[in-house]
């Protein structure tokens, strides 16, 4: 039995994987994006796009209007009882930490990990990490589908995945990884494969077709 003959099984299974945003086929993720109900809002020089998928999962993205650079991406899904889970930040600032009373915590000297991409690379930054560059060992773990940051002084350890590659079922390549260190910040870059660049270009063309409203307008245009 060939793969094509199993298409009646693949479609629901593909959606299940896509719903969890892991192990998605290249042809699956763009189809889900196209099928999602999208709302666009233009505000403060940003294109803000909200996606609502058929199972209630939501994704919110912000793009720079001048450069088309992705500034932030957040996701949340429905709970089993039909409520909404908390937003999970995939790209961009996570926002200030709060105490139990709701007050903003004082600035900490602890390392802060965040993702901030550019047009050609996925990029992660670890702030407040002062060690010299020879201290860091950063590896790609293809079988675990992740990257790992280690330090020779054992002061910092971080494991993180590449959800964009997981969604498209693309392999992780050690040769795509590079890193630098400056101003107490470790910068890790992973060169985007051509498949990702193509998908991002196609998506941006579609997003620019959305008739986004300006902030303050009553109704947002959806598609």
N, C-alpha and C positions, 0 to 999 in steps of 0.2 A: 504494500500500500504506500503510495507516494504522499508527499507533503500536501499537494494540492487537494487530494481526496479527503484530507482531514480538516479542510477549511471551516466546516461547520462546527468543529470543536475548537479550532484555533481562535476564532473571533471572540467567543466569551472568555476563553482563557487569557487572550491578549488583553482584554479589558480589565480582568482581574489584576494582572501584573501592572498595567498602566495605572490603575487606581492606587496602587501602592508606590508608584513612581520608581519602580525598579524593574530591571530585566525587560525593558520594552524594545520591541523590534523597531528598526528605523522607520518602516512604513506605518507603524502604529501611532507614535507620538504626534506627528504632523496631522494625522487624521483626527485624533482626539482634540487637538487645538482648533482645527477647522470646525469641528462639530460643537465645540463649547459655545455657550452664550457669552458674548463679549460686550463689555461696556467700557467706553473710553472717556477720559476726562483730561483736559488740558489745564495745567495749573503750575505756576511758578517755573515756567520753562521746562516742565516735565510732561511727558505723555504717560498717564496712569491708566493701566488696562486691568480690568477685573474679568477673570474667566470663571464661569460656572459650568462644571461638567455634569453629565446626566445623573451621576450618583450623588450629587450634592457637594462633591469636593470642589474647593475654591482655590484659585491661584491669583495673586495680585502682583503685578510688575510695574516698575517705573523706569522710564527711559529718558535720557537727556534729549531734548528736542533738537539741539544743534548737531550733536555727534551721533545720535542713535545708540549711545552706550547704555547698557543695562545697569541701572543704579541699585535696584533692589528687586528681590523676589521672595514672596512669602506664600506658604501653602497651609491649608487646613482642611480637615475632612469631617464627616459626620460621625457622631458617636453611635453606638448600637441602639441607644434610646432615642436617636433622632436629634440630639443636641449638637452643638458645634464644639469641636476641640479647639485648643489654643492655636494661634498662628505659629507656624514654624518658619524661622528665617533661614533661607537658603543662600541668598546673596544680599550683602549690605549690612548696615549697622543693626545690631540687635536692640539698641535703645538702652537707656540708663537702667542699672539695677536698682530695685526697690527693696526697702526693708519691709518687715511684716506690717508695719504701721503705714506703709505707703510712701514713706519719705525716701528721697534719692540718697543712695549711699555716697559717702565721700570717695573721691578718686582713689583707686587702689593701685599699688605698684605691681600687682599680680599680672602675669601675661594675659593679653586679650587677643583671642583668635577670631578672625572674621574673613569673609570672602568678598573680594572686590575685583571683578573681571575687567579686562580691556577687550578690544575688538579681536585680537588674535590669540589671546591666552586666557585660561581660567587662572585666577590669581588669589592667593590667600596671604594674609598678613598676620603676624604675631607681634603685637606691640608690647612694650615694657619687657623686652628680653635682651639684656645687654651683652651677652657673651660674644666673643670674637667668632668670626665665620667658621674657623676650623673646628669649633666646638660642635657644630651641627652635622648630623647624619640624617638625610632624608631619602627614603626609599619608596619605590613603587612595589606593591604586593599584588601581582595579577590574580593570584588564586583567592585572595581575600577581598579583591575589588576595592582596594583602599591605598592610601599613602600613609606613611608613618614618619613622624618627626621624633628624633632622639637626640640627646646631647651627651657628650662624653663625660660630663660631670654629673649626669643623671639628675639634673635639676628640672628638666622639662621633657614631657612625653605627650604626644598627641597623635591619634589615629583619625583620619577623615576620609570620606569617600568622594567620588565624583559622580553625582547623580545624573548629570547630563549624559555621561558615557553609559551609565547603567540603563537609562531610559532607551538608549539607542543600541544597546548590546554591543558596544564597541570595546575592543581590548584596551588595556592600560599598557602604555609603553614607557619604559624607563628613559628612553632617549628624548622624550617630550618634556621631561622634568628639568628645571633649573632653579637656582635660588641665589639670593644675595642678602646682604645685611648692611643696614645704615641707620643711624639715628635711633638705636635701640629697637629697631624693627626688622624682623625677619620676613623677607618677601619670597614667596614660593610661586613659581609660574609653571603652568602645564600648557604646552602649545595645543591649540584646538585642532583636531583632525579635520580634514577637508569635508567630511560628512556633516560635522557640526557647523562649520562655517556656512555650508550650503543651506542647512536647515534654518539657521539664524537669518540669513539673507532673505529666504523665502517668507519667513514669519514677519520680518519687518515690512516687506512689501504689502503683506496682508493687513498689518496693523495700520499702516498709513492710509489704507482705504477706508478705515473706520472713520465715521464723522464724529470725532470727539467734540464734546461741548466744553465750554469754558467753566471754570469753577464759579458757582453762584447761579448758573442756569438751573431751571427747575427740573427738566428731564434730561437724562443721559441717553445718548443714542446707543442702541444695542444691535448686535448682529448674531 
